[in-house]
């Protein structure tokens, strides 16, 4: 936590513009989700194709924003037949809805390195508000510019809100989502 506060203090004294755009680093980012399967297990899946950007305002974190796109074709469970099924019309319907997007609408600094990120999640043609509980991991400067930044976030979604209600309630309606995101200056 001290390193985050120190980084924020250092960044606040830069002569560079306060807000900079960082590109999401897909190699060091992940969106993982889990569900309860008939009360027996809590399988995991992840989206492996992530792109987007983070506009970070180091002088006023509440003016920052994030925009992310996940390719449905990039969903992976470790079970090829389940991957295929999740991409089919009964679930994500990759052919008709090839991506899932999140665009933040607000960032609130709660305490030190904790943030509440509100935004709009669009999936299967449905857009709903979502709140992420986030932790700012680190901000790194390169000279008088931002170099990298990263955060982790969590949320709980109801898949039925997005038309993904197959097998509810036997397979849980609530889906836990964990995100780790790293972004870098695209020079």
C-alpha positions as CSV (number, residue, x, y, z in Angstrom):
1,X,0.0,0.0,0.0
2,X,2.9,2.4,0.8
3,X,4.3,1.9,-2.7
4,X,0.9,2.8,-4.3
5,X,0.7,5.9,-2.2
6,X,4.3,6.8,-3.0
7,X,3.6,6.3,-6.7
8,X,0.5,8.5,-6.5
9,X,2.5,11.2,-4.7
10,X,5.3,11.1,-7.3
11,X,2.8,11.1,-10.2
12,X,1.0,14.1,-8.8
13,X,4.2,16.1,-9.1
14,X,4.8,15.4,-12.8
15,X,4.7,18.2,-15.3
16,X,3.1,16.0,-17.9
17,X,-0.6,16.1,-18.6
18,X,-2.6,14.6,-15.8
19,X,-4.6,12.2,-18.0
20,X,-2.8,9.7,-20.2
21,X,-4.1,6.8,-22.3
22,X,-2.6,3.4,-21.6
23,X,-3.2,0.3,-23.8
24,X,-4.3,-2.9,-22.1
25,X,-1.6,-5.5,-22.1
26,X,-3.4,-8.7,-23.1
27,X,-0.4,-10.9,-22.1
28,X,-0.6,-9.7,-18.5
29,X,-4.4,-9.3,-18.1
30,X,-7.2,-11.8,-17.5
31,X,-10.9,-11.9,-17.0
32,X,-11.9,-15.1,-15.1
33,X,-15.4,-16.1,-14.3
34,X,-16.9,-19.0,-12.2
35,X,-20.3,-20.5,-11.6
36,X,-21.7,-23.2,-9.4
37,X,-22.5,-26.5,-11.2
38,X,-25.4,-28.3,-9.6
39,X,-23.9,-27.6,-6.1
40,X,-21.0,-29.9,-6.8
41,X,-18.3,-27.7,-8.1
42,X,-17.3,-24.1,-9.1
43,X,-15.7,-24.4,-12.5
44,X,-13.6,-21.5,-14.0
45,X,-13.3,-20.1,-17.4
46,X,-11.4,-17.2,-18.8
47,X,-11.4,-14.8,-21.7
48,X,-8.0,-14.9,-23.4
49,X,-8.5,-12.2,-26.0
50,X,-8.6,-8.8,-24.3
51,X,-8.2,-5.4,-25.7
52,X,-8.9,-1.9,-24.7
53,X,-7.5,1.2,-22.9
54,X,-7.2,2.8,-19.6
55,X,-7.3,6.6,-19.4
56,X,-5.6,7.3,-16.1
57,X,-5.8,10.7,-14.5
58,X,-3.2,10.7,-11.8
59,X,-4.2,14.0,-10.3
60,X,-7.8,13.0,-10.0
61,X,-8.4,9.2,-10.2
62,X,-12.1,9.8,-10.2
63,X,-11.7,11.3,-13.7
64,X,-10.1,8.1,-15.0
65,X,-11.9,5.6,-17.2
66,X,-11.5,2.1,-18.7
67,X,-12.9,0.5,-21.9
68,X,-12.5,-3.2,-22.5
69,X,-13.5,-5.6,-25.2
70,X,-13.5,-9.4,-24.8
71,X,-13.7,-11.6,-27.9
72,X,-16.2,-14.4,-27.2
73,X,-14.1,-16.7,-29.4
74,X,-11.4,-16.3,-26.7
75,X,-13.4,-18.0,-23.9
76,X,-11.4,-21.0,-22.5
77,X,-12.4,-23.5,-19.9
78,X,-9.8,-26.2,-20.4
79,X,-12.5,-28.5,-21.9
80,X,-12.8,-28.0,-25.7
81,X,-16.4,-29.3,-25.8
82,X,-17.5,-26.8,-23.2
83,X,-15.7,-24.0,-24.9
84,X,-17.6,-24.8,-28.1
85,X,-20.9,-25.0,-26.2
86,X,-20.3,-21.6,-24.4
87,X,-19.7,-20.0,-27.9
88,X,-23.0,-21.5,-29.2
89,X,-26.4,-19.7,-29.4
90,X,-27.6,-21.3,-26.1
91,X,-25.0,-19.3,-24.2
92,X,-22.7,-16.4,-25.5
93,X,-23.7,-16.8,-29.2
94,X,-20.3,-15.8,-30.6
95,X,-21.6,-15.7,-34.2
96,X,-24.3,-13.1,-33.5
97,X,-22.5,-11.3,-30.6
98,X,-18.7,-11.7,-31.1
99,X,-17.7,-9.4,-28.2
100,X,-18.4,-8.5,-24.7
101,X,-17.7,-4.8,-23.8
102,X,-17.3,-2.8,-20.6
103,X,-17.1,1.0,-20.5
104,X,-16.7,2.7,-17.2
105,X,-19.1,5.6,-16.4
106,X,-17.5,6.5,-13.1
107,X,-14.6,5.9,-10.8
108,X,-14.7,6.6,-7.1
109,X,-11.7,6.5,-4.8
110,X,-12.8,4.8,-1.6
111,X,-9.7,4.6,0.5
112,X,-6.0,4.6,-0.5
113,X,-5.8,2.0,-3.2
114,X,-9.5,0.9,-3.3
115,X,-11.8,2.0,-6.1
116,X,-15.4,1.6,-7.1
117,X,-15.7,1.5,-10.8
118,X,-19.2,1.7,-12.3
119,X,-19.9,1.1,-15.9
120,X,-22.0,-0.5,-18.6
121,X,-21.5,-4.1,-19.5
122,X,-22.8,-5.2,-22.9
123,X,-23.3,-8.9,-23.7
124,X,-25.5,-10.7,-26.1
125,X,-27.1,-7.4,-27.2
126,X,-28.0,-6.5,-23.6
127,X,-26.4,-3.6,-21.7
128,X,-26.6,-3.4,-17.9
129,X,-24.9,-1.4,-15.2
130,X,-22.1,-3.1,-13.3
131,X,-20.1,-2.1,-10.3
132,X,-16.5,-3.4,-9.9
133,X,-14.8,-3.4,-6.5
134,X,-11.2,-2.6,-7.5
135,X,-7.7,-2.4,-6.1
136,X,-5.1,-0.2,-7.7
137,X,-2.0,-2.4,-7.7
138,X,0.7,-0.1,-9.0
139,X,1.4,2.9,-11.2
140,X,4.9,3.2,-12.7
141,X,6.3,6.3,-14.4
142,X,8.8,6.4,-17.2
143,X,10.4,9.9,-17.0
144,X,7.6,12.5,-17.0
145,X,5.1,10.1,-18.5
146,X,3.1,7.1,-17.2
147,X,4.7,3.8,-18.1
148,X,2.4,1.1,-16.7
149,X,-0.5,0.7,-14.4
150,X,-2.4,-2.2,-13.1
151,X,-5.4,-3.1,-11.0
152,X,-7.5,-6.0,-9.9
153,X,-11.3,-6.0,-9.7
154,X,-14.2,-8.3,-8.8
155,X,-17.9,-8.3,-9.5
156,X,-20.9,-10.6,-9.2
157,X,-23.3,-10.7,-12.2
158,X,-26.6,-12.4,-12.8
159,X,-26.3,-14.2,-16.1
160,X,-30.1,-14.1,-16.6
161,X,-29.8,-10.3,-16.8
162,X,-28.1,-10.9,-20.1
163,X,-30.3,-13.6,-21.5
164,X,-28.0,-16.4,-20.4
165,X,-30.5,-18.3,-18.3
166,X,-30.0,-21.8,-19.6
167,X,-30.2,-24.3,-16.6
168,X,-30.9,-21.7,-13.9
169,X,-31.2,-22.4,-11.0
170,X,-29.5,-25.8,-11.2
171,X,-26.4,-24.0,-12.6
172,X,-26.1,-20.8,-10.6
173,X,-27.5,-17.6,-12.0
174,X,-24.8,-15.6,-10.1
175,X,-21.4,-15.5,-11.8
176,X,-18.3,-14.4,-10.0
177,X,-15.9,-12.3,-12.1
178,X,-12.3,-11.6,-11.3
179,X,-10.2,-9.2,-13.4
180,X,-6.5,-8.5,-13.3
181,X,-5.5,-5.8,-15.8
182,X,-2.2,-4.3,-16.7
183,X,-1.9,-1.4,-19.2
184,X,1.1,0.3,-20.8
185,X,1.9,3.5,-22.6
186,X,1.7,2.8,-26.3
187,X,4.6,4.9,-27.7
